[in-house]
């Protein structure tokens, strides 16, 4: 299968949640000991959109937020980062926005995620039908959107619309067990989604999950690359990543840094990886630049504001000794 062409002239259309992140402050503070918190934009899809825009790309988010102060916070934050929020709709009633209470620390890091009556799961087929897919260069989604209805059906409908419009479909597996009714349902839905996508990105545990057995994830990633997807990135934490493109296999390392927190790396990787491909960089270079952005984000507070600009990324690459495999 030929590598999909990602346009640098059209925005990425990204489906998935935007939320509020509360960080115990100052860095290093445990949540239960905190007397103050700082707020930032959160949510995997929103973070990817920010990562793309800060790397010179453009992105529009498709989701729902709660019709309250927290939802309006998310809308204001998206706009401040230059993310198009035209297709972000407010959901009233008892729907509530995604909220994460997290810590900037490595040891025994705690994350408390509030997803009760999540507004983003209320995205509908009608929301998708209101989008002119011809205006966009690619469709991106994270796995969270498939965890509940009507969001699941709406996202599969978006896949159909994207395919009809000739858009590449990109899937960040992003498995969050707490969002799903059962592991069996999640495995079935993820396998269906993965088989429809041109680019699939996930970590070793997520591919193990898709394969249905621990240790089978690498074979699952390789089989996707030879059957349906043009690019599959199999991330292995400190051991780097293996990228499959057809029968080609490329191994890359990570950029070692003094990390402050473990969160945000995957979103940073995805944003820069996609921006790099759309700018015409080769696949290996795009993976390495994504890895460098991931390293930058884990070394700073929060996720969205820590996403690097092109100048920040180039400076990091110029002074770092280079990637290594753990």
N, C-alpha and C positions, 0 to 999 in steps of 0.2 A: 504494500500500500504506500502511495506517495505521501510525503510529509505535507500536512496541511499548510496552506499559505495564510498567515495571520496578517491582516491589513493594518498598516500604521495610519491609514487615512480615515478609518471608521472606528467608532468606539466599540469597546467590549461591552456586551450585555451580560450582566452578572445577576444570577438569581440567588437569593438567600438573605439571611437575617442581618439586621443592624441592631446593635444593643448598646447599653451603657455599661462601662466597666468602672468599678470602684476599686482603687488601689490603696491599701493601708499605707499611711505616710508617717514618717519618712521611710525610704527603702530599708528593708530588713525587719520591719515591724510585723509581728503576727497580728492577724485580724482581731483576735480577742483582746489584745493589748492596745489596740489603736484608739487614739482619741481624735484623729482626723483622717480624712480620706481625700484623694484627688479623683476627679472623674474624667473619663476619656471615652471616645467612640470605641465600640467593640463589635463583636460578631464577625465570624470568619469571612463571610462574603463582603461585608463592608470594609474589613481590613485589606482584603485582596484588591478591592476597588481603589482604596487609598494608595496601596503600594504601586499599582499601575499608574495612577495619575501623577504620583511623585516621581516616577521614572520617565515622565514625559508622554505617557499614553493618555487615553481618555476612556472613561467608563461610565455606564449607567446602571443603577441598581434597580432590581425588581423585587419588591417585598411588601409587607404590610407592617406598620408600626402602630402602637396603641395611640388612641386619640386622647392623649393627656400630656402632661409636662415632659415625661420621659421620652415619649415618641417624638415630641417637638424638639427635644434636645438632640435626638439622633438625626432628625432632618436638618437642623441647623449645623451640626457637625459635618454631615455629608457635604452640604453646600460649601462650608468653609474650606474643605479639601478639594473642591472642584469636581465632586462626583455628581452626575446628573441624577436628581431625585424625582424626575417627572413621573416615573412609574412606581414610586413608593407611596402607597395609599394608607390612610389612617383607618384603623378598625376600632369602632366604639364598643359599647356594652362592657362586658367583663373581661375582654381581651387585655392582656398585659404584655409589656415589652420585655424582651430578654434583658436580664440583669446579672452581672457577674461580680462577685466580691472576691478579689484576688490579692496576691501578695508579691512583692518584689524581693524574692529570696529563693535560694536554691534548695536548702535543706528543709525537708518536711513541708514543702510548699502546699498551701491550702487554697483551693478554689471552690467557692460556693456558688452554684449556678441556679438561678431562679427561672424556670421555664413553664410555670403553671399557667394554663390558658394562653399559650404563646401566640401573640398577634401574627407573627410571620407564617404560622401554619394555616392562617385564614386566606392566604393567596388563592385566587380562583382561576378557572379556565377563562372566565370573562376578562380578568386582569391581563392574561396572556394575549387574548384575542385583540385587545386594544393597542397592542404594540405593532409598529411597522418594522418588521424584521429586516427589511431591505436597507435600513439606515445603519445597520450594525455589521461589524466585521467578524464576530465570533460570539458564541454563547458559552458562558462559564457557569457552572453550578457546583455547590458543595453538597456533600451527602446529607447534611442535616435536613434539607428541604424535603427529602423523601420519607421522613419519619412519621408523618401524619397526613391525614386528609383534611381539607381539599388540596393542600399544597403538593402532595405527591402526584395526583392526577394532573394538576396544573403544570407541573414541571415536565412530566412526560409529554404533555400536549405542546409545551414549548420546544421540546426536542423535535417533534414532528414539524412544527412551524419553521424551526431553524434549518432542518434538513431540506425542506421544500424551498427555502430561500437560498440554499447553497452555503450556509454558515457552518464552519467547523464547530464541533461540540466538545467542550473541555470539562472534565470531571475531576474534582478534588474529593477523594473518598471521604475524608473527615468524619470517621465513624465516632459517634457519641452514644454509648449504650443507654444512658439515662433518658434519651429522647424516644426510644423505640419500645413497642409493646412486647417484643421478644427478639432474641438473637436470630431465630429462624426466619422471621419475617424480614429482618434487616438483610440477612444474607441473600435471600431470594431477590429482594428489590435491588440491592446493590449489583448483583450479577446481571440483572436485566439492564440496569442503567449503564454499567461498564461496557456491555456488548454493543451499545449504541453510540459510543463516543470515539472521537478521533484522537484525543489525548487524555490519558488517565494518569493521575498522580496520587500516590499514597505511600504510607510507611509500611514496614515489614509486617507489623501486627495487623494493619488493615487489609493487606493482601492475604495474609493467613486467614483472616475472617472471611473474606470473599471466597477463598478456596474451600472453606469448611473444615480445615484441619491445620493445626499448628505445624509449621515447617514446610507447608505446601505453597506459601505465598509467592515465592520466587518463580516457581513453575507456573502459577496462575498469571503473574505479570508477563512472563514470556509468552504464554499462550494467547493472551490478549493482543500482544504485539504482532503475532503471526496470523491472527484470525480476523481481528476487527479494528483495533486501534493502530494508528500510524506511529504514535509515540507513547511509551509507558515509562514513567519514572518511578523506580522502586527505591524508596529512601530507607536508610538503615541507621539513622542517628549518627553516632560518633564514627561509624564505619563508612560513612559517605553514602553514595547512591550508585545504583546501576540503572542505566537508561537503555531501553530497547527501542529500536526503530527497524521494523522488519526483522531481518536476521542479524542485524548489527547490534552489538552489545558494548557499551562504553562505561567504564567504572571511574568515578570521580570521588575526591575526598572532601573534607570539610575545612573551613577556616577556623582555627582554634582561637578563642577569645576568653577573656575573663567575664563569664556570664553573670548577670544579676538575677535572671529569672529563666524558667524553661519555656515560657509561653510566647507565642507570636511567630515562631520560626517558620512554621508551615505556610502561614499567610504571606509572610515576607518573601519566602521562596517563590510562591506562586505568582505574586504580583510582578516581581522582577523577571522571572523566567518567561512569563508571557510577554511582557514589554520588550524583552531582549529578542525573542523570536519575531515579534512584529516589526522590530527595527532591522531585521535582516541578519542578525547574528547567527552563527552556526549553532547546532544543537548542544554540543559540548560546552561551548562558551556560555550559552544561555543557562545551562544547569549550574555552571560554576558561579556565574553572577548571581543567580538565585541563592546559592549557598552562602555567598558573601553577604547578601542582604539579610539572610537569616541570622548570621553571626552578629551583624550590627544590631539587629532588633533585640536579641536576647541579652545584649550588653547594656541596654538602656531601659528606662522606665516606660511602661505601657507598650502598646502595639502600634496603633495608627500614627501617633506623633513620632514614633521611633523609625518609621519606614524611611529609608534613605533617599535623598535626591541623587541625580546623576553625579553631581560634583562630590557629594559625600561618599558615594560608592567608589568613584575613581580614586579618591584620596585613600580610602581604605585598601583598595587593591594595590596601590602604589607603595604602601609602606608595610603591608603584610607579607611575611615570607612565603606564603603560598599554601595551597590546600594539602592536607595530610589525611591518610586513612588510618582510623583507630584500630 
